Amino acid sequence: MAKVRKWKALFAPITPDIYSRNDILAGIGITSFAIMGIFVASIILGLVEITNVSFHLNTFAYYTGLTLLSSGYEELVFRCILLIILVKVFRKPWFAILITSIYFGYVHFDNDHATLLSAFSNGLGGVMYGLAFIYTRKIWLPWALHFAWNYVQAPILGFPLSGFKVEGILKLKLLDDSWLSGGLFGPEGGIVGVAFRFIVIMLIVLWIRKSRGGLKYSFNQPYNLQS
């Protein structure tokens, strides 16, 4: 029985519970809304313009799979492994989120066209996903948030993604290469993107409060697994 409990505890963060389906829908909705907000703000501020619209099924399918797998991999490593280890070591979730978020920003600082502002923004991304994981204790909300943030931003709207050029459905021309837009790093490296990161954090907190009845974290709280 002890071994069974250990295996359940090991796989608990990736085991769906009664909240997982709605968490996935909420996560996709929250960051899709944020990226669309960034897009509208970028158009209004004259940071980008649409030059063309095209759809290639093979390319779209490739980026769909790539974005799903890459965001899932990062959440598995940074949240399900690293964040859990730090919580167990320090017993302070906020400190664990801080450390993993700083490291998350640092890892992305090596990307092309990265700046200190983009590293700070990616660090805020770590806070977004870290909060979602800590208060749900599952991968599903942070994975959905992360996936939709990247997916809507690049394969759909055609923005650069963390310094990588992606062929999106929309073809965008960058009209501004400053701290405001994020330049060739992508909108998450600019002030507009940073502002929407804070909005996402607020929406995550509101969702957790609504779905769980408040922000509650207990280190020894049992997982609510589906039967």
C-alpha positions as CSV (number, residue, x, y, z in Angstrom):
1,M,0.0,0.0,0.0
2,A,2.9,2.4,0.8
3,K,4.3,1.9,-2.7
4,V,0.9,2.5,-4.3
5,R,0.6,5.7,-2.4
6,K,4.0,6.8,-3.5
7,W,3.2,6.1,-7.1
8,K,-0.1,8.0,-6.8
9,A,1.7,10.9,-5.3
10,L,4.3,10.9,-8.1
11,F,1.7,11.0,-10.8
12,A,-0.8,13.1,-9.0
13,P,0.2,16.4,-10.7
14,I,-0.6,15.0,-14.1
15,T,-3.6,12.9,-13.0
16,P,-6.9,14.7,-14.0
17,D,-9.3,15.6,-11.1
18,I,-12.8,17.0,-11.0
19,Y,-11.5,20.5,-11.9
20,S,-9.2,19.7,-14.8
21,R,-11.6,20.1,-17.7
22,N,-12.7,23.5,-16.6
23,D,-9.2,24.5,-15.8
24,I,-8.1,23.7,-19.3
25,L,-11.0,25.7,-20.8
26,A,-10.3,28.6,-18.4
27,G,-6.6,28.6,-19.1
28,I,-7.1,28.7,-22.9
29,G,-9.7,31.4,-22.5
30,I,-7.5,33.6,-20.2
31,T,-4.4,33.7,-22.3
32,S,-6.2,33.8,-25.6
33,F,-8.0,36.9,-24.4
34,A,-4.7,38.4,-23.3
35,I,-2.9,37.8,-26.6
36,M,-5.9,39.1,-28.5
37,G,-5.7,42.2,-26.3
38,I,-2.0,42.6,-27.1
39,F,-2.8,42.2,-30.8
40,V,-5.5,44.9,-30.7
41,A,-3.3,47.2,-28.7
42,S,-0.4,46.7,-31.1
43,I,-2.6,47.6,-34.1
44,I,-4.1,50.7,-32.4
45,L,-0.6,51.9,-31.3
46,G,0.8,51.4,-34.8
47,L,3.3,48.7,-33.7
48,V,2.4,46.2,-36.4
49,E,0.2,45.9,-39.5
50,I,-1.4,43.0,-41.3
51,T,0.2,42.4,-44.7
52,N,-1.5,39.1,-45.7
53,V,-3.6,36.2,-44.5
54,S,-2.8,32.6,-45.5
55,F,-3.4,29.1,-44.2
56,H,-1.4,26.0,-44.9
57,L,-2.7,22.9,-43.2
58,N,0.6,21.1,-42.9
59,T,2.4,24.1,-41.4
60,F,-0.5,24.8,-39.0
61,A,-0.7,21.1,-37.9
62,Y,3.1,21.2,-37.3
63,Y,3.0,24.3,-35.1
64,T,0.0,23.0,-33.3
65,G,1.8,19.8,-32.2
66,L,5.1,21.6,-31.5
67,T,3.4,24.3,-29.3
68,L,1.4,21.7,-27.4
69,L,4.4,19.5,-26.8
70,S,6.9,22.3,-26.0
71,S,4.5,24.1,-23.5
72,G,3.7,20.7,-21.9
73,Y,7.4,19.9,-21.6
74,E,8.3,23.2,-20.0
75,E,5.4,22.9,-17.5
76,L,6.5,19.3,-16.6
77,V,10.1,20.4,-16.0
78,F,9.5,23.8,-14.4
79,R,6.3,23.2,-12.4
80,C,5.8,19.5,-11.9
81,I,9.4,18.7,-11.1
82,L,11.4,21.8,-10.2
83,L,8.7,23.8,-8.4
84,I,7.5,20.7,-6.4
85,I,11.1,20.0,-5.3
86,L,11.6,23.6,-4.2
87,V,8.3,23.6,-2.3
88,K,9.3,20.4,-0.5
89,V,12.7,21.8,0.4
90,F,11.8,25.3,1.5
91,R,8.1,24.7,2.5
92,K,7.4,28.2,1.2
93,P,5.4,28.2,-2.1
94,W,5.9,31.9,-2.8
95,F,9.7,31.4,-2.5
96,A,9.6,28.4,-4.8
97,I,7.6,30.4,-7.4
98,L,10.1,33.3,-7.2
99,I,13.1,31.0,-7.8
100,T,11.5,29.1,-10.7
101,S,10.3,32.3,-12.2
102,I,13.7,33.9,-12.1
103,Y,15.2,30.8,-13.7
104,F,12.4,30.7,-16.3
105,G,13.3,34.2,-17.3
106,Y,17.0,33.4,-17.3
107,V,16.5,30.4,-19.6
108,H,14.7,32.5,-22.2
109,F,17.4,35.3,-21.9
110,D,19.6,33.2,-24.2
111,N,17.1,33.4,-27.0
112,D,17.7,35.7,-30.1
113,H,16.7,39.3,-29.6
114,A,16.3,38.9,-25.8
115,T,16.5,41.9,-23.5
116,L,16.4,42.5,-19.8
117,L,12.7,43.5,-20.3
118,S,11.9,40.3,-22.1
119,A,13.6,38.3,-19.4
120,F,11.5,40.1,-16.8
121,S,8.4,39.4,-18.9
122,N,9.3,35.7,-19.1
123,G,9.8,35.7,-15.4
124,L,6.3,37.1,-15.0
125,G,5.2,34.1,-17.2
126,G,6.8,31.9,-14.6
127,V,4.8,33.6,-11.9
128,M,1.6,33.1,-14.0
129,Y,2.2,29.4,-14.5
130,G,3.6,28.9,-11.0
131,L,0.5,30.4,-9.3
132,A,-1.7,28.2,-11.5
133,F,0.2,25.1,-10.5
134,I,0.6,25.8,-6.8
135,Y,-3.1,26.5,-6.2
136,T,-4.4,23.7,-8.4
137,R,-1.6,21.3,-7.7
138,K,-2.1,20.1,-11.3
139,I,-0.4,20.6,-14.6
140,W,-3.6,21.3,-16.5
141,L,-4.2,25.0,-15.8
142,P,-0.6,26.1,-16.3
143,W,-0.2,23.9,-19.4
144,A,-3.4,25.4,-20.9
145,L,-2.3,28.9,-20.1
146,H,1.1,28.4,-21.6
147,F,-0.1,26.6,-24.7
148,A,-2.7,29.2,-25.6
149,W,-0.3,32.1,-24.9
150,N,2.2,30.7,-27.4
151,Y,-0.3,29.3,-29.8
152,V,-2.5,32.3,-30.4
153,Q,0.5,34.6,-30.3
154,A,2.5,32.9,-33.1
155,P,0.9,30.2,-35.2
156,I,-2.4,32.1,-35.4
157,L,-1.5,35.8,-35.2
158,G,1.9,35.6,-36.6
159,F,4.0,37.4,-33.9
160,P,7.5,36.3,-33.2
161,L,7.6,33.9,-30.3
162,S,10.4,34.4,-27.8
163,G,12.8,35.4,-30.5
164,F,11.7,32.7,-33.0
165,K,10.1,33.5,-36.3
166,V,6.9,31.5,-36.8
167,E,4.7,31.2,-39.9
168,G,1.3,32.3,-38.7
169,I,-2.1,32.6,-40.4
170,L,-1.7,36.3,-40.2
171,K,1.4,37.9,-41.8
172,L,2.5,40.9,-39.7
173,K,4.9,43.7,-40.5
174,L,6.8,45.0,-37.5
175,L,6.6,48.8,-37.5
176,D,8.3,49.4,-34.1
177,D,11.4,47.7,-32.8
178,S,11.5,49.3,-29.3
179,W,10.8,48.4,-25.7
180,L,7.1,49.1,-26.4
181,S,6.5,46.3,-28.9
182,G,9.2,43.8,-27.9
183,G,10.6,44.0,-31.4
184,L,11.9,40.8,-33.0
185,F,11.6,38.9,-29.7
186,G,7.9,39.2,-29.8
187,P,5.2,41.1,-27.9
188,E,5.9,39.3,-24.7
189,G,9.2,41.2,-24.7
190,G,7.6,44.6,-24.7
191,I,5.7,46.9,-22.3
192,V,2.4,46.0,-23.9
193,G,3.0,42.3,-23.3
194,V,4.2,42.9,-19.7
195,A,1.0,44.9,-18.9
196,F,-1.1,42.0,-20.1
197,R,1.0,39.5,-18.1
198,F,-0.3,41.3,-15.0
199,I,-3.8,41.1,-16.3
200,V,-3.4,37.4,-16.8
201,I,-2.1,37.0,-13.2
202,M,-5.2,38.8,-11.9
203,L,-7.5,36.6,-14.0
204,I,-5.8,33.4,-12.8
205,V,-6.3,34.5,-9.2
206,L,-10.0,35.3,-9.9
207,W,-10.5,31.9,-11.6
208,I,-8.9,30.0,-8.7
209,R,-11.0,31.9,-6.2
210,K,-14.2,31.2,-8.2
211,S,-13.5,27.5,-8.9
212,R,-12.0,26.6,-5.5
213,G,-13.8,29.0,-3.3
214,G,-10.6,30.9,-2.4
215,L,-6.8,30.9,-2.6
216,K,-6.1,27.9,-0.4
217,Y,-2.8,26.0,-0.3
218,S,-2.0,23.1,2.0
219,F,1.3,21.2,1.6
220,N,-0.3,18.0,2.9
221,Q,-3.7,18.4,1.3
222,P,-4.7,15.2,-0.5
223,Y,-5.2,15.2,-4.2
224,N,-8.8,15.0,-5.4
225,L,-8.5,12.2,-8.0
226,Q,-11.2,11.1,-10.4
227,S,-12.5,7.7,-9.6
